[in-house]
Amino acid sequence: MSRRKKGRAGDDTNEIDLTPMLDVVFIMLIFFIVTASFVKEIGINPNVPEPNNNPPPENAEPNILVRISADNQIWLMEKEGERRVDTRAIRSNIERLRAELPKATVIIQASLEAHTGTYVAVADAARQANAPSVVLVPSK
């Protein structure tokens, strides 16, 4: 029987080969990168018009203007002036104004600090009131 000397130069039996583990990690990394690039985020796509500083023509139809302030208050522009409206009453007010102005477009002027949920509630109410189009105009 032969004795082995401790610390011999050719003895690699105590080392762990990490190459297969690194191969698996790189394959998993490539898999996650490829699958993550095909994921589409779902969200609302508001209809935001291009900025236009030209005044409207004099014979243009009047529009229904709904303003959402930074503190999520809803204001409705009428002939008499601006009036604060509750979220639950916005649909009936838009229907009333649409009866007066059948071809009017609903323009929602939302503050950038306003909650998205407030905008969605107003836009849904306008669509339920059968508005021909709903336009979002962001304001500062």
FINULO-566264 format. One line per field, with one value per residue (C-alpha): residue number from 1; x, y, z. Coordinates in steps of 0.001 Angstrom, whole numbers, padded with zeros to 6 digits. Layout:
// residues N
seq c(NUM_...)
u c(X_...)
v c(Y_...)
w c(Z_...)
//
This chain:
// residues 140
seq c(1_2_3_4_5_6_7_8_9_10_11_12_13_14_15_16_17_18_19_20_21_22_23_24_25_26_27_28_29_30_31_32_33_34_35_36_37_38_39_40_41_42_43_44_45_46_47_48_49_50_51_52_53_54_55_56_57_58_59_60_61_62_63_64_65_66_67_68_69_70_71_72_73_74_75_76_77_78_79_80_81_82_83_84_85_86_87_88_89_90_91_92_93_94_95_96_97_98_99_100_101_102_103_104_105_106_107_108_109_110_111_112_113_114_115_116_117_118_119_120_121_122_123_124_125_126_127_128_129_130_131_132_133_134_135_136_137_138_139_140)
u c(000000_001221_000861_-000262_001587_-000434_-000284_000682_000535_-001749_-004481_-007678_-010215_-011208_-012192_-015710_-016128_-018396_-018527_-021852_-023502_-022341_-023636_-027083_-027088_-026205_-028878_-031471_-030318_-030698_-034149_-035370_-033988_-035674_-039034_-039038_-038612_-041965_-044040_-046373_-047572_-051287_-052485_-054723_-053788_-055369_-056154_-053820_-053937_-050946_-050495_-052212_-052116_-054451_-057879_-060875_-062887_-065872_-068412_-067020_-069297_-068867_-067367_-068100_-065105_-064497_-061529_-059893_-057832_-054713_-056768_-059111_-062044_-064145_-065205_-067681_-067706_-071167_-072552_-072844_-069283_-067433_-069281_-067945_-069529_-069477_-068122_-071528_-073276_-070851_-072667_-076048_-074480_-072728_-075994_-077784_-075138_-075130_-078885_-078173_-075071_-075502_-072254_-070078_-066862_-066084_-062693_-061175_-058480_-056707_-053961_-050738_-051039_-054603_-055189_-055642_-058750_-060509_-059732_-060921_-064192_-064862_-063900_-066147_-069032_-068566_-068549_-071666_-073324_-072675_-070243_-068952_-065343_-063474_-060199_-057647_-055698_-053060_-052569_-050002)
v c(000000_003354_006394_009672_012753_015678_018815_017066_019319_017146_016520_018385_016132_018722_021490_022042_022662_025744_025693_023773_026040_029175_027725_027216_030736_032293_030264_031406_035018_034829_033232_036012_038764_037316_036766_040160_042029_040721_041777_044691_046984_047675_051161_053936_055797_059231_061197_064187_066763_068680_072138_074816_078519_079586_080794_078780_080107_082288_079879_076869_074795_075474_072633_071194_071936_069901_070969_068733_070726_069554_068660_066437_068846_068721_072041_072346_075416_076746_079959_081489_080579_077741_075435_072690_069282_066033_062890_061205_064130_064680_062320_064007_067448_066381_064865_068152_070184_067706_068244_071965_071410_068098_068327_069510_067718_067043_068508_067372_069724_067752_069029_067048_066615_065232_061526_059325_057794_061164_061559_058020_058649_061846_060240_057240_059540_061466_058258_057032_060346_059437_062274_062066_062474_063012_064923_065205_068451_068393_071600_072738)
w c(000000_-000850_001275_-000108_000770_001980_-000152_-003360_-006456_-008614_-006004_-007100_-005409_-002797_-005231_-006585_-010294_-010715_-014515_-014850_-012276_-014126_-017402_-015847_-014385_-017740_-019536_-016979_-017380_-021159_-020754_-018448_-020678_-023766_-022086_-020348_-023626_-024930_-021924_-022754_-020019_-020070_-019200_-020384_-023521_-023224_-026343_-025843_-028649_-029926_-028349_-030401_-029552_-032372_-031238_-032444_-035378_-034518_-036012_-034074_-031882_-028175_-026155_-022738_-020506_-017356_-015231_-012617_-010125_-008311_-005218_-007337_-007389_-010547_-012066_-014946_-017204_-017957_-019430_-015978_-015027_-013378_-010969_-008707_-009395_-007432_-009110_-008917_-010655_-013522_-015910_-015466_-015910_-019110_-020409_-019667_-021486_-024387_-024764_-025200_-027390_-029264_-031286_-028405_-027555_-023902_-023023_-019748_-018497_-015782_-013534_-013554_-009765_-009946_-009362_-012407_-010826_-010901_-014593_-015346_-013451_-015428_-018766_-018061_-017133_-020393_-022429_-020614_-021521_-025202_-025827_-029424_-028277_-025043_-025144_-022323_-022032_-019294_-017332_-014792)
//
